[in-house]
């Protein structure tokens, strides 16, 4: 059986084909060559989706206070708790915190319940953390939250400006489309604006390593330059915009001098001028921006400073031109359509507009309607902490890891009278604080729609039965709504019926808003099941969709004109000080997603970057008395973590980077959210994840080690540890103070006492070196390696031994001598996850075969020929 569905990771929205072999319980995953978002491409995460399926680690049954309960009892408990709080404290004392992982149909009924029936706008989403600044910027400029461009525009553009986006790692399929466009048209210019020299820079013609937080200076300077050099599109500006004089006045006052702008941005004036000239001389320009722009106390102003430049030059609404917000999550856009943010109503209508409220209430036939915006994510959890919100339902997200000042989030949930969590997975940091756990359907079991970054609605289809007692999120919400007495508003039998409601509501503001999918409001069940990917607006039945918006120059504000928004540059709120001299920046890595609850299940994804790390400039590391490969502590006013130091060469002076993915289930002390300042953008409410003052100090240990074991081990009682899943084993990195673990400890840890076990070891107590290996029926079952130094045997080499059915005599010798005899067989750290090709293997082949291009490497080793996520690293190795 072959099912077409969509990937559950980033906002690219790739089409996926799931080939199901039910007889052998095997699901094969491939890219959908017909899907217009990816044309068959998948990144490493999407390619490994099949490894994340299965019931292991799933939340399969409801629980009340830790005890298994029936679904009816759990839903009754939730409804009774919410009703009690509303009766005693009013509707604003309850809240939902939802997720861009939800399908549009889930989002729709959650929003409907809160804003139209319970009567509070206290429903916000983790999308607040990644794209709400873009939403606010769009609304200020265009009158509506809309993305005017499409992916094809990246391939039509003559200049692509990537701002605050490590596209190569965070949106790999878009990166591959850009790289292919440049290969086909070498004249295409690519500018990357990012303080870090990330993998995305491998295809850049110009990299501007601007000072963190200086984007408004940069784009105000561009606006001033374009105006001064005569690049204003006068007819477009006159006919279709307003507010230029005020925006220009702000830009000229703060950034009218090229040298001054260069100094504010921390870059050379000649490189700044090169960028400005490139932008001025190319008619087709796409400026694509992501978290480096949005996640800032000035995020909304950054977005508007970018949009201003496109409005001035009329480079918007035309093929190959426009500002492009690249969304972080698979259905962040769908959530925006249904009013999933606390500041929005469904169908892009406004809470503050009485006429819009009346339209929605009449359509929903709801008993009460909100009259004011609700609490945004950070202030919502502050309100829980302060006892103002007394019941919260968290859906498909892990705020104890992902929110800033995450330890305060822990404290808030401890204080909350009723915490409900619906999730697919059992052991998350947030689940630990739940009074009620509800098992939710996972990817492969869910049925509905998602909308990607280019407004393309796609079907996510189920191809597996529900696990245990798991149910779709929309079903759980509707069942609670019915128990609250709202039967008439929530008597849906399936996702199709909810989608028709959503589409019909969008028609009510047809002509007044761009968002209109009324043409899909009468789909039959069969037509909904067969729905092909389509971009909104879809105003009439049979309409083919709308690739790009604003082509007529009509906007969705008064007099149909766009607005230039004056933007005054300001430094990040978090001032550096002697005690905290470095800037902490956070973000994603290539092969992991959010808090790893899904990607952490895929062995191939763990091998690329298997540990949390602290990346910093080598000179800053020296000043902090830390060094490559050693453990260090990063500390801010809000929290601290411990991870291993990297000096990759990507980092500018003064900045420290830590990935966001590690959590309490897979590391002893690596939740970077706990360190992040909870200050937010005053307009969007989006937190400042890119600029928190920090210090780095050595984390002294006496010994280092690792354990590989075929079966998971209980939490290791060591000073520091991390855990990841390998192909045939679990891998634990450990370190500690005091005396190193003994042979007895290793025996007990790996259960080496069974009669069929063969234990080999090397021990040198004087030097602190210990190696122990457990063999069962001549097959490796587990191993422990301890040393006072960090240069332990290669985990990649040991991984290959776990794949063998029999360990040879040569292998035994290598195990005892720490792998030196097997150095020639060590593939090195993983580069290509799809085909398991390590760095050493690549370097040897490049040197031996004189490989000169990524294509040569692909023909020889297959590396880089599947998802392409590793191509930037392969290019680096070729250059070296």
C-alpha positions, 0 to 999 in steps of 0.5 A: 500500500502506498500513501501520499502524505506530508513530512511533519518537520519544518515549514518547507512542507515536503510531500512524502510517500509511505510504502506500507508492508503491513505483513512485515510491519515495515514502512518505507519512506520516499520523497513524493516526486509530484509534490511541488514543494520538494519534487521528490527531495527529502532531507536527512530527517524526512528520509529517516521518518520510518525509523521514528514509527512504532509503539516504543516510547509512545504514550498509549493510555490515559493517566490521571496523577500517574495512574492508568485510567480509562479515556472517559475518566480522563476526559471527564476529569479534564472537563470537570477541572476546566469547568470548576476553574471557569465557574470560580475564577472566570474564563481567563483562568484557563488556557491552551498552549498548542503547537505547529505540530497540530493539523489545521483541523486540530487547531481550528476546534481548539481555537473555536472552543477557547475563543467562541465557547469558553470565552477566552483568547488564552490559546497560544502556540509554540509558533509564537517562539518562531514566526510571530514577529513575521506575522506582526510585520506582515500585518503592519505592512500589508494589513494581513498576515500573508506571504506574497512569494512562493518557492518558485521565486527562489529559482527565478530570482537574480539575487537571493538574500538569506537573512538569519537563516541557516537554510542548509541545515534548517530548511535543507530542501529549499537550500537544495533548490537554491543550490540547483538554481545557482548551478543552472544559472551561475549568474544568480547571486546569493548573499548570506547575512548571519553572524555565524559562518554556517554551512549555508555560506558554502554557496554564498557569493557574499557573507555579511557576518553582521553583529547580532541584533544589527539588522534594522541598521543594515536594512535602514541603511539599504533603504536610505541608499536605494532612495539616495541612488534613485532606485525608488519605484515612484509609480508603485510607491505613489499608487500602492503605498503610504508612509514613505516619508516617515520611514525614510526620515527614520532610516536617514536619521539612523542609517544615512551614513554608510560608514556609520552603518558598517560600524553599527553592523560590525562589518567592512564598509566595502562589503556593505556597499557591495551588498547594497549595489547588488540589491540595487542592480537586480530587479528580481530579489528575494529576501528570505528570513527566518529565526535570526530575524524573528527571534528578537526583541526587535524582530517585528521592526527587523521584518518591516525594515526588510519589507520597506526595501521591497516596497520602495523598489516595487520588488513585491508581487512579481515573479522572483521578487519579494520578502519571504518569511520561511516558517519553522514548523510544518503547520505554523501557517495553518495555525495562523489561518485559524487564529491559533495565536492569542492575538488573532481570530479565525480566518485572518480576522481581528479580535479587536474588530467588533464586526469580525467578532460578530461574523465569527460568533454568528458563524459558530453560533457560539454562546460567547466571544472574546473581546480582547487578545489573550496571553502570549506564550511567555506571559501565559506561563508567567500568569500560570506561575503567578496563579492567575491561570489555574488550568492549562492544556498543553498539546504536542509541545514541550515547553519545559525545554523550549520556552525561555527561562524554562526553569520558571516554566517548571515552577509554574507547572508545579504550582498550577492546579490542573495541568493536562498534556496530550502528546504522542510520546511518554517521557518528555520533560513536560509530561512529568508535571501533568495531572492528566496525560492524554495519548494523542495520535502521531504522524502516520496515524493523523489525518488532516491538512497542513499549510507550508511556508508558501501558503500551500495546503497539503493533506497529511494522511494516515497510513497506520492504525492508532496506537493503543488508545491514542486519538486525534487531537481534534477528537480529544478537544471535541470530547472535552467540549461536549462534556462542557455542554457544547455539543452543538458546536463540536459534533464533528465525526471526522477531520473532513467535516472540520475542514469544511467548516474552516473553509466556509468561515474563510469565505465570510471575509472574501475580498476583505482578506487574502485568506479565502479557501471558500472554493474548498468548502464543499469538497466531498469526503472523496474529494477531501481524501484526494485533495492535491496540494494547493496554494491559497487563496482558492476563492472558487470551486475548481480554482487552481490556487494562487502561487503569488500574492499582491501582483495587482498591487492591492493590499489589505489595508485602508485604501488598499495600500501597503504601509511603510513602517518607520523602524528605529534601530535599537540594540538588544535589550540584554546588555553585556556586562563584565560578569557575562561577557559573551552573547549566547545564541541558540538554534537548530542542527542539521539532523535533529528537530525541536526537543528530539522526542521524534528525531531522537528515535532515529539511529541514523540522525544521532550519529552526525552531532551526537552530543550537545555542544558549545561552539565559540571562537578559539580566542574566546575559548582561550580567554575562558580557559576552555578548549576543544573537546573539554566540558564547559559550563555556560551560565546566564542570569536565568540558568546554566548547562554543561556541554562539550566545547567546539571551536568550529571556525563558524563563530564570530568573536564574542558569541557562543552557540548552543543547540536547542534540542537536548532535554532532560531525557537525553542529557543530564544538564543541557536544556538551553531554554533554561538559560535564555532571557524571557524578554520579548518583542513588544509587538509580537511577543516573540522571545529573544533567543539569539542574544542572552549575556552569558559566561563560559567557565571550565567544568572540571572532571577527573575522568571521561568515558562512554558506554554502548549497550544493546538495551537501554540502561537506567539513568547513570549516576555520574556527574555528567551524561548524554544518551542517544540511540545508535543502530544496534545500541544506546550510546552514553557519554559520561564524565565524573569527578573523583575516582573512575568507575571500577570493574565491578561498576561496569560488570553491574551496569552491563549485567555481566554475570550471566553464564553465557557471558564472556567478559574481557577487560583491560585495567590500569588503575595507576593511569585511570584507564579501563576498558571492559567488553561484554560478549554473548555468544561471541557477539558484542552486547556492551562495552565501557571505556574510561580514561582521564583524557578525552581521546577515547576510542572511535565510537564509529568504529565500535558501532560497526562491531555492534553490527557484526554477528561475531566478533573476530580475534582481531576485533578482540585485540583492538577492543583491548588496546583501545582501537589502535589496531583498527584505526584504518577501519575507522570511518570517522564522525558521520557526515552523510547520514543517509548512506552512513559515510564518515569523515575519514572515509570521505577524506581517504577517498578524496585523496586516493581517488583525487575526487574534485567535486561533490558529484565525484564523491557521490559517484564513488561513495553515494554520499550527498546523492539522497537528501543533499543535507551533507553537501555543504560539509562535503564541499568543505572537505573538498576545499580542505 
